[in-house]
């Protein structure tokens, strides 16, 4: 398990001390250091060596110190595979680290919990860069480069490469295939026991097909579920069988998921609420026992574009112009008519942004009652990204808002915890830029979603094998929380003393908990957020770092 790289820069003197976990690269800038992996070639390394990380392939963090100019440059890989956090202390020194706990443990004064970070967690059920759950501690966004001086910091905007798509659709398929194959080869070079996660979906199946075609002896790992509506293991097995891959299927029951909860969620760097975090952690633990590297296709579908459901498009483009009070009144009226109650969701939102939030978190009014203050989401990555997408297509909008603007911490946290190196070939800059530059009708058609990726996979695996309804990688969260007389819920939200230590109104927490216990499935994700926060805070109180624990009482 990697403890992360850490450094402390004093802009008043231009000195760096200490710096652990970083490797010197030399190059054009003085004291250019990297933490992570760079898939080197002269062409790929040039942007990194000139101090910009936007187009170098790998998963890494960059730190460049210029003692003469007394500046620090921090940069993060474009795919966001390596985290990078920073904090300016009272003396003006900038602390930076690739692990949040590696940063916190070295601060003389423990930061308080951030009200803005807590509000973002309650609304979106995760926290996206640049915010964290700690006041004054920030994270770089994927592909971002910041320059720090004694007077502050500024973003260095690197010009993204102009990509001209191939002249024809078939040529585009050929080029994506070639670049993706090369990205896989770079990532598996030197691996003695490579693996791949195979969900049964297009993205993971394509990675397995290309890896197998190139002669990489990957083992495929799949999670199966007893709930038929969630289980894709049969499709994954058919794909693995066609490709001749060794195939491992994990089939965790409710007890196994509940048992891994403490490891998957409560011990994370920050609380997050992806229910798939538990099976993901089990998958990583199983894979790490025999593999040194694993390919993963998570997030790939956001690159060529994801189309929101038709009802969301109608609500965003037309219904949103109705006054909120009128929309809510219509939603209530429809909800009382069983035959058409499903149409209520067209009207049951406050602002347009709400239509693209991944999970049903707390509303602004809910958060006001929970925290005693009015939340402000204007500086969240989600809201700033939505504003920047004014006039964009729905395909682009959903791809950003549920892709780059919201984190997928379950993969990153599982990798940190198990030490298993996870590789995302779709995140290679040359692959990403090409997919994002393609005409939209090459990427999606009403009769063929994910058109290009489907056609690529069909070149290697017959479509009759994998063309089944996509179920998504998820668990029956409501069933888990209700199992064993709400055992998991009562463990973390059953003790009044535990609830009293949360930075939330105890009466409101109990009200939400009891509402779920009494049978309201609609609040599942909100109660799940409270449960995760309680478990995470409890783990901080017993953690080795007293600095982390010291921060808990200050928000209250």
Buried (B, 14 or more C-beta within 10 A) or exposed (E): EBBBBBBBBBBEEBEBEEBEBBEEBEBEBBBBBBBBBBBEEEEBBBBBBBBBBBBBBBBBBBBBBBEEEBBBBBBBBBBBBBBBBBBBBEEBBBBBBBBBBBBBBBBEEBBBBBBBBBBBBBBBBBBBBBBBBBBBBBBBBBBBBBBBBBEEBEEBEBEEEEEEBBEEBEEBBBBBBBBBBBBBBBBBEEBEEBBBBBBBBBBBBBBBBBBBBEEBBBBBBBBBBEEEEBBBBBBBBBBBEBBEBEBBBBEBEBEBBBBBBBBBBBBBBBBBBBBBBBBBBBBBBBBBEEBBBBBBBBBBBBBBBBBBEEBBBEBBEEBBEBEEEEBBEBBEEBBEEEEEEEBBBBBBBEEBBBBBBBBBBBBBEBBBBBBEEEBEBEEBBBBBBBEEBEEEEBBBBBBBBBBBBBBBBBBBBBBBBBEBBBBBBBBBBBBBBBBBBBEBEBBBEEEEBBBBBBBBBBEBBEEEBBBEEBBEBBBBBBEBBBBBEBBBBBBBBBEEEBBEBBBBBEEBBBEBBEBBBEEEEEBBBBBBBBBBBBBBBBBBEEBEBEBBBBBBEEBE
